[in-house]
Amino acid sequence: MVARPTPAPRGSLPVAVIFPTAGRHALSGRQSLHGARLAAEDLNGRGGIRGRPVALLAYETGSYFLDAREAATLAARDGALALVGANSSDLSMAIAEVAEARGLVQVSNVSTAQDLTVDPATGGPRAFVFRVCATDAAMGALLAAFARDRLAARRTAVLYEVGRTYSARLARSFVESFQDASGGRRVAEFFYLSQEIDFRPQLRDVLAFAPDALFVPGSFTDATLIASQGAAIGLSATLLGADGWSNPLLFKKGAPTRAAYFVDHCAPPAGFNDRYHQAFGQETHGCRAALAYDALGAVAEGLRSMGPLADADLGERLGTTRRRLRDAVAREDFKGLTGRVRFDPTGNRRTGMAVLEVLPRPGGVPGARLFGWVGER
């Protein structure tokens, strides 16, 4: 399923945005699409880029990787200068294949899979693929540093979903970054299966290990069940999570007895959240919209740094323009909505992460607040 947009007006700068608006990734996809639309609105409200308006070509898809691949292929044929998307690693991987083959920039907003920016044939970086979020490996390492340096944890347990790449990679990165036998830091690993809802057998083993902290690199639903079941058996370890916890329903049906922490890709400015709510009648719920805003911003900054473009640069010289844009984006270093945006040689953003603290509330649902940052900003 792919909804093809209206062609870009003559003389505009066409940028494709590819996000799902149907299927399991639809909520995140709509949030991402909304963020990109706000970015285009701001760019054009400031006069566009060197006098040319940005034309947002929105390819709305289903949540299947073939949809994303088809949309990217259509966007390349339709004359897009770059591709923004997607909001899920499996969809972004499909887009990346087209971006690399056709030689046009892709910037993903919240796809964290480590191999998105890696060419599977060579093992080197994909030249045209970028992301404005942290990777799974970076998240795990930064959270391990937080547990070590801010929480002074010496013993940690990890309870992850076996068979789910996101969860397993986060677990592996955390373990490798935290454990240090010579320094007295120990890690114990435990796992569960997809759709498992009774975690008490694993939690009893966690309790026997007596950790200072328990890392749960899964969804907010898993974290909620683990929190309530852990509290019921007397587990007092500090719960830790990653961006999969970023949901207003976290701990709504079961909460830990003490503060918990999770890392996320940004802390959206309050003004942006208010504007988003006014424009779309809903909350942003995390960083997807803000990072989509910055993903389009990275393309725009690259286009601006290239200097004025002639009509031929958008026509018969389009291939050359796309390659020039790739080099321009790789060099970018600008202040975005979510902080400093710059890329390493692999196309990954060099960034730290926000730490959110979730505090118990007597008789109510715990609320998350910004606690601080880990890593460079």
C-alpha positions in Angstrom: 0.0 0.0 0.0 1.5 3.3 -1.1 -0.4 6.6 -1.5 1.4 8.7 -4.2 1.5 12.5 -3.5 0.7 15.4 -5.8 3.8 16.2 -8.0 6.0 19.0 -6.8 5.4 22.4 -8.3 7.9 23.5 -10.9 10.9 25.4 -9.4 10.4 23.8 -5.9 12.8 21.6 -4.1 11.1 18.2 -3.8 11.9 16.1 -0.7 10.1 12.8 -0.2 8.9 11.7 3.3 8.1 8.0 3.6 6.1 7.0 6.7 3.4 4.4 7.4 -0.1 5.6 8.2 -1.7 2.1 8.3 -0.7 -1.1 10.1 1.3 -1.6 13.3 3.7 1.3 12.8 0.9 3.8 11.9 0.8 5.8 15.1 4.6 6.4 15.1 4.4 7.0 11.3 1.7 9.7 11.6 3.7 11.5 14.4 6.8 11.4 12.2 4.9 12.7 9.2 3.4 15.5 11.3 6.9 16.6 12.5 8.2 16.7 8.9 5.2 18.8 7.8 5.9 21.3 10.6 9.5 21.6 9.5 8.5 22.2 5.9 6.0 24.8 7.1 8.8 26.6 9.0 11.2 26.4 6.1 8.8 27.9 3.6 7.6 30.5 6.1 11.2 31.8 6.2 11.3 32.0 2.4 12.3 28.5 1.5 15.9 27.7 0.6 17.6 30.4 -1.4 14.2 31.5 -2.7 13.0 28.1 -3.7 10.2 26.5 -1.6 10.5 23.0 -0.2 7.9 20.7 -1.7 7.1 17.8 0.7 6.2 14.7 -1.2 4.4 12.6 1.4 4.3 8.9 0.5 2.0 7.3 3.0 2.4 3.6 3.2 1.5 0.5 5.1 3.7 -1.0 7.8 5.3 -3.6 5.5 8.9 -3.3 4.2 7.8 -3.8 0.6 5.6 -0.7 0.9 8.5 1.3 2.0 10.7 0.0 -0.8 8.1 0.8 -3.4 7.6 4.3 -2.0 11.3 4.9 -2.2 11.5 3.7 -5.7 8.6 5.9 -6.8 10.2 8.9 -5.0 13.4 8.4 -6.9 11.5 8.3 -10.2 9.5 11.3 -9.2 12.6 13.5 -8.9 13.0 13.7 -5.1 16.3 15.2 -4.0 16.3 13.2 -0.8 14.3 10.7 1.3 13.2 11.3 4.9 12.1 8.1 6.7 11.3 5.9 8.2 10.2 5.5 11.8 11.0 1.8 12.0 14.3 0.0 11.3 12.8 -2.7 9.1 11.1 0.0 6.9 14.2 2.2 6.9 16.4 -0.8 5.8 14.1 -1.2 2.8 14.4 2.5 1.9 18.2 2.4 2.4 18.6 -0.3 -0.3 16.9 2.1 -2.8 18.7 5.2 -1.5 22.1 3.5 -1.9 21.3 2.0 -5.3 19.8 5.2 -6.7 22.3 7.6 -5.1 20.1 9.9 -3.1 20.2 10.8 0.5 18.1 9.1 3.1 17.7 10.5 6.6 15.8 8.4 9.2 14.4 9.9 12.3 14.0 7.0 14.8 15.5 3.9 13.3 18.1 2.5 15.7 19.2 -0.8 14.1 23.0 -0.7 14.1 23.3 -2.1 10.5 21.0 0.5 8.9 24.0 2.6 7.9 26.2 -0.3 7.0 26.6 -1.8 3.5 26.0 -5.6 3.9 28.1 -6.4 0.9 31.3 -4.6 2.0 30.9 -4.1 5.7 31.6 -0.4 5.2 29.3 2.5 5.6 26.4 3.1 3.3 27.4 6.4 1.6 23.9 7.9 1.3 22.2 6.8 4.5 22.0 8.9 7.7 20.0 9.0 10.9 19.3 11.7 13.5 18.9 9.3 16.4 21.2 7.1 18.4 21.8 3.5 17.6 21.0 0.5 19.7 24.6 0.1 20.6 25.0 3.7 21.6 21.8 3.5 23.7 23.0 0.5 25.6 26.5 1.9 26.2 25.1 5.3 27.4 22.7 3.6 29.8 25.5 1.4 31.2 27.5 4.6 31.8 24.5 6.1 33.6 24.0 3.0 35.8 27.7 3.0 36.6 28.4 6.7 37.1 25.1 8.2 38.2 23.5 5.3 40.1 26.8 3.8 41.4 25.5 0.4 40.5 27.9 -2.5 41.0 25.6 -5.4 40.1 23.1 -5.2 37.3 20.7 -7.7 35.8 19.4 -7.6 32.2 16.0 -9.1 31.3 15.5 -9.0 27.5 13.2 -10.5 24.8 15.1 -13.3 23.1 14.6 -13.4 19.3 13.8 -9.6 19.1 16.8 -7.9 17.5 16.1 -4.5 19.2 16.0 -6.0 22.7 18.9 -8.4 22.2 21.2 -5.7 20.8 20.5 -3.3 23.6 21.1 -6.0 26.1 24.4 -7.0 24.5 25.7 -3.4 24.3 24.7 -2.7 28.0 26.4 -5.9 29.2 29.6 -5.3 27.2 29.8 -1.7 28.5 29.0 -2.3 32.1 30.6 -5.5 33.2 34.2 -5.3 34.5 35.3 -8.1 36.8 38.5 -6.3 37.8 36.4 -3.3 38.8 33.9 -5.3 40.7 31.0 -4.8 38.3 28.9 -7.9 37.5 26.0 -8.5 35.1 23.6 -11.4 35.1 21.5 -12.0 31.9 17.9 -13.4 31.8 15.5 -13.6 28.9 11.8 -14.2 28.0 9.9 -15.1 24.9 7.7 -13.0 22.7 4.2 -12.5 24.1 5.2 -13.8 27.5 3.3 -12.1 30.3 4.3 -14.0 33.4 7.8 -12.9 34.3 7.8 -14.2 37.9 10.1 -17.2 37.3 12.8 -14.9 35.7 12.2 -12.3 38.4 12.8 -14.7 41.2 16.2 -15.5 39.6 16.9 -11.8 39.3 16.0 -11.4 43.0 18.4 -14.2 43.9 21.2 -12.3 42.1 20.4 -9.2 44.2 21.2 -6.5 41.6 21.3 -2.8 42.2 19.6 -2.2 38.9 17.5 -4.2 36.4 17.7 -3.2 32.7 14.6 -4.2 30.7 15.3 -3.3 27.0 11.8 -4.1 25.8 8.4 -2.4 25.3 6.6 -0.2 27.8 4.0 -3.0 28.1 6.7 -5.6 29.1 8.2 -3.0 31.5 4.9 -2.4 33.2 4.2 -6.1 33.8 7.8 -6.6 35.0 7.5 -3.6 37.4 4.3 -4.8 39.0 5.3 -8.5 39.2 8.8 -7.5 40.6 7.2 -5.3 43.3 4.9 -8.2 44.3 7.9 -10.5 45.1 9.9 -7.8 46.8 12.3 -6.8 44.0 13.7 -3.4 44.9 16.4 -3.0 42.1 16.2 0.3 40.1 14.5 -0.4 36.8 16.2 0.9 33.6 14.8 1.1 30.1 15.4 2.5 26.6 13.4 4.4 24.0 10.8 1.5 23.9 9.5 2.8 27.2 8.6 6.2 25.7 4.8 6.0 26.0 2.3 7.7 28.3 0.9 4.3 29.3 4.2 3.3 30.9 3.5 1.9 34.4 -0.2 2.9 34.2 -1.3 -0.6 35.2 1.6 -1.4 37.5 4.5 0.6 38.8 7.8 0.1 40.6 8.1 1.1 44.2 11.0 3.5 43.5 12.2 5.8 40.8 12.9 4.2 37.4 14.9 5.7 34.5 15.0 5.3 30.7 16.9 6.9 27.9 15.3 8.6 25.0 16.6 10.4 21.9 15.6 13.9 22.9 13.6 16.1 25.2 11.3 18.0 22.9 11.0 21.8 23.6 7.8 22.6 25.4 6.9 25.1 22.7 7.1 22.4 20.0 4.8 20.1 22.0 2.3 22.9 22.4 2.4 23.7 18.7 2.1 20.1 17.7 -1.0 19.7 19.9 -2.6 22.8 18.5 -1.9 21.7 14.9 -2.9 18.0 15.2 -5.1 17.8 18.3 -2.9 15.2 20.0 0.3 14.9 22.1 3.6 14.2 20.5 4.4 11.2 22.8 8.2 11.1 22.6 10.7 12.1 20.0 9.4 10.9 16.7 7.9 14.2 15.5 10.8 16.3 16.8 13.4 14.0 15.1 11.5 14.0 11.9 11.6 17.8 12.1 15.4 17.6 12.4 15.7 14.9 9.7 14.1 17.3 7.2 16.3 20.1 8.7 19.4 18.1 7.9 18.4 17.9 4.2 17.5 21.6 4.2 20.8 22.6 5.7 22.6 20.5 3.1 20.7 22.1 0.3 21.4 25.6 1.7 25.1 25.0 1.9 25.2 24.0 -1.8 24.4 27.5 -3.0 21.8 28.5 -5.5 20.5 25.7 -7.7 19.5 26.2 -11.4 16.6 24.5 -13.0 19.0 22.2 -14.8 20.2 21.0 -11.3 16.7 19.7 -10.6 16.3 18.2 -14.1 19.0 16.9 -16.4 21.7 17.3 -13.7 19.6 15.7 -10.9 22.0 12.8 -10.3 24.9 15.2 -9.8 22.8 17.3 -7.5 21.9 14.3 -5.4 25.5 13.3 -5.0 26.5 16.9 -4.0 23.7 16.9 -1.5 25.1 13.7 0.1 28.4 15.4 0.6 26.8 18.5 2.0 24.7 16.5 4.5 27.7 14.5 5.7 29.5 17.8 6.5 26.6 19.4 8.3 26.9 20.6 11.9 23.9 22.7 13.0 21.6 23.4 15.9 18.4 21.5 15.4 15.2 21.3 17.4 16.6 18.3 19.4 20.1 19.8 19.8 23.3 19.7 17.9 23.0 17.7 14.6 26.2 16.3 13.1 27.1 12.9 11.7 30.0 10.5 12.1 31.7 8.9 9.0 29.1 6.0 9.2 26.1 8.4 8.9 25.1 8.1 12.5 24.4 11.2 14.6 27.0 12.0 17.2 24.8 12.6 20.1 24.0 11.9 23.8 20.7 10.9 25.1 18.1 12.3 27.5 17.5 10.4 30.7 13.9 10.4 31.9 13.1 9.8 35.5 9.7 8.1 36.3 8.6 8.8 39.9 6.0 7.0 41.9 2.9 9.0 42.7 0.7 8.0 45.7 -2.6 6.8 44.3 -1.7 7.8 40.7 0.1 7.0 37.5 3.9 7.7 37.7 5.0 10.7 35.7 8.2 11.0 33.6 10.4 14.1 33.8 13.8 15.0 32.3 16.5 14.0 34.8 19.6 14.8 32.8 21.7 13.8 29.8 24.4 11.1 29.2 27.0 11.5 26.5 27.9 14.5 24.4 25.2 16.9 23.3 
